[in-house]
């Protein structure tokens, strides 16, 4: 027992450092960092209604915290969620390691306890300590909550090899909550169910996962219908895909009908990404359409144009998706999608602001609407920010290592069938690995690249590498042969034995 407790000391050190920098961040910046989507999230929370352009899972969290009337409480809760994300990675890797290394030889107890704990602690460092993980938790945005809910779904799906119905239900429920927080989570239920089927989790677990996923989604759509008269999750389903196609759409190739020609992108500012330009700048065609991006006409025209562009220019669409996905692995960050967007993901050096957005925020927190910089705590955060940013190339290394480590497990599973429940841990790495890659590809394929979309992919890449690095399960040893005693017949007396005596 003492060895087991001491083995957690490395993770305790990582956890202490993670909590320390988050406490300093809250002291230095008592109010959240703001981004373009923050106002819409806050409006949906104050009015408790479905968002028009995105689901309201995150506003529901803000609504639950609203009785405190404190943005400091909001960022503290979000930092706690970020810490719990790292804890989930640690717990699952340690559990998998101890299942892979059964403690059947007392002489090897120490290293079989220490190795999984040290490996898991090291893999929580990219989840808990990089500054952009911390700054994203400090933003009034949905990403940290989304990553935690999706990781909880993956954890439930991997917790046991032969999953129970209630573990399947937990996986489906958390996946549904993640999808209601960010629509990028919707297709990931297919990844989870596919992994459960490959691992032969059982039909009860799979059906429970599908049902537990569908019920919250359908319930939310009924709520949306009651508010807006449409049975869907958002009014503007297609405008994001239209923004994606703006980078390559050529109306000379598409040849749209006259009514659709208004959607042909006309870009005038090379500093801004095409997707951002056609959505939010003066170049946006939605300015000429009644109802702007949330109108029915805008969604209809955007969807028709986007699918026509993909159909007529599939190679160009694929090139854009691959290019934007690979941007996640660059060493340095570029000013993308605009020169003023990427700096929003850093802790600012200075001044407060007061505008219409701040006045709206005062309805939530009368005292904490303005961005405040409190010294000397903020100076320590800024010093930390200068030295603890994780380059995107590290995420690429994590993903390559996770895939390379998982392949031997897959091949060995096809050759022999070991006894016990340890077979799934190596191949189980494919679920978080696929989830991490999907979190990078889905935004690149359906909207646009943004650096805040990279951060939620990191915990899954770390988890995949941790499971993949575990040694393959040992072939069960055949029982040792027990020698069978041979009974000897008593010696016969010779004819003259008695007379000779």
N, C-alpha and C positions, 0 to 999 in steps of 0.2 A: 504493500500500500504506500509506503514511504517513497519508493522508487517511482511509482505512478504519479504522485503529487509533485515531486521534484522535476519530473520530465516536462511539466507545464511552465517551468520558470522562463524559458526563452519567449514563449508567447506572452507571458505576463509582462515581460519587458516591452515587447512590441505594443501590447495593449495600453500600457501605462503611457508610452510616448504618444500614441494615437489620441488618448483622452486628454493628455496635457495640451497638445497643440490645438485641439478643438475648444478647450476651455479658454485658452488665450485668444482664439479667434472670436469667441462670443464676447469676451471682455473688450477686445479691441474694436469690434464691429457689432454693436448690440442689435442693429437692424439688419434685415437681409440685403443681399445684393439683388439688383433688379435687372431683368432682361425684357425683351420685347413682348414675350408671352405672359409676363407676370401679371399685368393688369387684367387680362381676360380670366386667369385663374382666380384672382382675388374677387372679381365681380361675381363669378359663379359661386364662390364660397359665401359671400355676403348675402346674395339673394337665394342661395341654395336651389339652384336650377341646373339643368344640363347645359354644358357649354355648346355654343353653336358650331364651332369648328373643330373641337376636340373633346373627348370624354372627360367626365368630371370626377374621376377617382381621386385625384389630388385635391381638388376643391373640397371634397367631402372631408379629407383630413384637416384642411384649414378650418372648415366649419366646426369640426369637433374641438379644435383648439381655441376657437373664437371667444368662448367665455372668459379666457384669461386676458383678452384684449392686450396681447403682448407679442410683438414680433420676436422679441428675445426668446420667448418660450417656443415659438415656431422654429427658429434656427436651432435651438437646443434639441428639440425633438428630432429634427432632421439629422443632426449630428449623431444622436443616439442610434438612429436607423442605420447610418453609415457604419458605426462601430459594430452593430449587430450583423451587418453583412460580412464583415471580416470574421466575426465569431462563427458564422455558419460555415465559411470556407474551412476554418481550422477544425471544427468539430467533425465535419464529414471526412476530411483527409485523415484525421487521427483514427476515426472509427474504421475507415477502410484499411488503414495500415495495420491495426491490431487484429482485424479479421484475416488479413493476408498472412501475417506472422503469428500463428497460433502459439500460445505460451505453453507448449507441452514439454519443454526442456527447461527446468529451473535454472540451469547454469547460464542460459541465454536470455533470461528475463530482462535484464537491464537494457541491452541494446535493442531488443524488440519493443520496448516501451519508449526508449529515447528516440530512435530513428524516425518513427512516424511523427512524433511531437516536434522534433527539430525541423523536419521537412515541412510540416504544416505551418509552423511559425514563420519560416522563411517565405512561404508563399502568401502569407497575409500582409507582408510588407508593401507590395504594390497596391493592395486594396485599402490599407489603412493610413499610409504615410505620405504619398504624393500630394502636392499642394492642390492640384486640380480636382482630386477626389474631395478634398476638404472644401474648396471654394464652391464646387457644385452643390454640396450639401448645404452651403450657406445661402444659396440662391433661392428665390421664390419661384421654384421650378419643380417639375414632377420627377426628374430623372433619378434622384437617389431613392425615392420611394419605389419607383418602377423596378430598379435593379434589385432591391431587397425582396420585393414580392415575387419576382421571377426566380430569384435564387432560392427562395423558400419552396417554390413549386418544384424545382429541379432536385432540391434536397429531399423532399418527400418522395419523389419518384425513385431516387437512388437509395433510400434508407435501407431497404431490404431487397434481396434478390427475388424472392417469391413474395411480391407485394401483397398486402392485404387490401380489402376493399376500402377501408378508411384511410389508408395511406394514398391510394389512388384518388379518393375524394379530396383529400387535402391538396394533392398536386393540382387537380383540376380547379379547385376553388382559388388557390393562390395565383394560378395562371390567368383565371378570369379577372381577378382584381388587378393584376398587372396590365391586362389588355384594356381595362377600364381606366387605367392611369395613363397609358400611352398606347395608341392603336398599333404600334409596331409589335406589341405582344400578341395580337390576334393570331397570326399564322404560327406562332411558336407552340401552340397546343398540339399541332401536328407533329412537331419535333419530339415533344414529350411522349405522346402516344406511340409514335414510331419506335422510340427507344424502349418503352415498356413492352411492346410486342416483340421486339428483337430479343429482349431478355426473358421472354416467356413469363411475364408478370402475372398472367392469368386473366381470364375474361372478366371476372368480377371487378378486379382492380381497374381494368381499362374502361369498362362501362361506367364505373363510379367516377372516374376521372372525366370522361366525356360529359356525363350528366352534371357533375358539379361545376364544370366549365360553362355549360350552356345555360343553366338556370340564372346566374347573375347577369349574363349578357342579355338574355331575353328580357329579364326584369328591367334592366336599364333601358332597353329599347321601348318598352311600354311606357316608362317614365318620360322618355324623350317624345314619344307620340302624344302623350297627354299635354306636353308643353308646347310642341311645335306642329302637331298633326302629321308627323312622318315617322313611320316605324323603322328607325335606323339609329345609328350611334352619333351621327353628326350631319349637319346640313351640307357641308362642303366636303364630300368624299373625294372628288376628282380634281380639285384645284391644286393639290400638292403634286399629283402626277403630272398635271399640266406644267407646273413649274419645273419639274424634272426634264421634260422634253424641250424646254426653252433653250437648253444648251446646244441642241443639234437640229431642231425642227427647221426644215427648209420648205417654204410654201411652194416653191417651184417644183419640188418633188411630190409634196403631199397633194397639191391641187385641191384645196378645200372649196366647198361650195360657197357662194357669195356671202351668206349669213355668217359663215364660220371664218371668213378672212380677217375679221376683227381680232382673232386670237393669234394671228401671225406675229411672232415676237419682233419688236423693234428696240434694240438696245443702244443706249447712248453713253453709258458710264462704264468704262472698262474696269474700274476698280471694284465693281459690284458683280457678284455671280449672277448669271442669267436667271436662275430660279428666283433669287431675291428681287431682281429688277422687275420681272413680270408680275410679281405678287404685290410689292409694297412701294415701288417708286413711281415717279411720274410716267414711266414707260409702261405701266401696267394697263392692259386692256380692260381690266375690271372697273377702272374708273369711268368707262363709257357704258357700263352695263348696270341696269337698275338692281339695287340690292347688294352691290359690291361683291366681295368674295363669299358672303353667306347667302346670296340670293339663289333661287332655283335656276334662273336663267344662266347665271355664271357657272354653276356646277354642271349643268347640262352641256353648255358649249365647251367648257374645259375638258370634260370627259371625252366628248366626241373628237375634239382636236388631238388630245393626247394619244388616244388609241389609234387614230389615223396615222400620227407621226411614228408610233412604234411599229405599226404594220408596214409602213412604206420605207422606214429607215431602221430596220432591226440591227444592222451592224453598228450604226452610229449610236444607237441606244445602248448596246452592249459595251461599246468603247467608253461611254460616259460612266456607266455603272462600275466598270473595272477601274477606271481612273480615279473615281471618287473613293472607292473602297481602299485603294492603295494609299490614298492620302493619309489614312489613319496610321500608317506605319512610318511616316517621315520623322526624321530626327527632330527637326525644328518646326514650330508652328508658323504657318503663314497667315496673313491678315485675310481670312476667309470665313464666311462668304462676303463680308464687307470689312473695310478698315476699322470700323467702329464696333463690330460684333465680337470678335475674338478677345479684345481687352475686357469685355464684360465678365469673362470667366476668371479674371485675376482680382485679387483684393486691391481696391483703389488706395492711392496715397492721400487723396484729399477730399475735397470740399463736399459739403452737404448740398442738396438740391431741393427746390421747392417748385412744383408745377402742378398741373392738373392731376397727374398720376399720384403725387404725394397727397394731394387733398383727398383723393378717393381712398387712399390707404389709411387716412386718419379715421375713417369710419370703422376700421378694424382695430387700430391701435392709436388712440388719440395722442400718445406721447412718443411713439417710436416710428413715425412714418418716414422721416428723413434718414438718408444714409449718414451715419455718424462714424467718425474716426476718433477713437479714444486712445490717447497715448499715456504711457509708453507701450501698452499692449499691442497696438497696431504696428508699431515699429518692429516688434519681435515677429509678428506675422509676416511682415514684408521681408524681413531678413530670411525667414524660413522659405518664403516664396522664391527667393533668388537662388536657393540651393537645392530644393527638393521637388523639382518638376520632373516627371517621368517622360522621357522621349517616347514617341510612338514606336520606334524600332524595338523597344523592350516588349511591347505587346506582340509584335511580330515574332520575336524569339519565343515568347510563351506559347503562342499558337503552333509554331513549327515543332517545338519540343513536345507539346501535348499530342500532336498527331503522330510524330515519330515514335513516341513511347507507347502509344496505344496499339500500333500495328502488330507488334509481336504478340500481344495478348490475344488479338483477333485470330492470328494464325494458329496459336497454340490451342485456342478453344476449338478450332476445327479438327485438330488431331486427336485430342483425347478429352475425356469427360471426367474431371476430378470430382471427388465426393465433397459434399459440404456446400455452404452458401457463399464461398469466397470467389467463385468464378466470375462474378459480374463486375468486380471493381475495376479491372483493367479495361474491359470493353465499355464499362459505364462512363469512362472518360469521354466517349464520343458524344454523349448528351450535352454536357457543359461546353465541350469544344464546338459542337454544331450551333449551340445557342449563342456563343460568343461571336462566331463568324456571322451568324444571321443578324445579330444586332448591328453589325457593320454594313452588311450588304443591303438589308431592307431599307434603311433611310437613303442609301445611295441609289436604290432602284425605284423608290416611290416618291422621294421629295428632293433632298439635296444633302450634301455633306455638311456636317457641322461638328466642331470639336467636342461639343457636349455629348454627342452621340457615341463617342469613343469610350468615355469613362465607364458607362455601365457594362461594357464588354469585358473589362479587366477582371472582375471577380470570377467570371466563368472560365476565362483562359487560365487563371491560376488554379482553379479547382480541377480543370481537365489535366493540367500538367501534374498536379499532385497525385491524382488517381493513376495516371499513365506511368509515373515513375515507380510505382509499387512493383515489387518483383512478382513474377507469375506465381500462381498457387503451386505449391509443391505436390508432386504426385504422391498419393497415399502410399506409405510403406507397407509392403506385404508383412503379415504377421510372421514372427520368427518361428522357425520349425522347432518343435519341442521333441526331444528324443524319447522314444517309447522304450521302456525297460523290457528286456527280453528274459523270460523265465527259463531257468535252466532245469533240466531233468535231473533227479538225484542219481548219483553214480551207482551202477550195479555191482554187487559183490562178486568177486571172482570165485571160482570153485574151491580153490585151496586156501582162501584167505583165512577162514576160521581155523583150519587145521594147522596152518603155519603159526598162528598166534599161540 
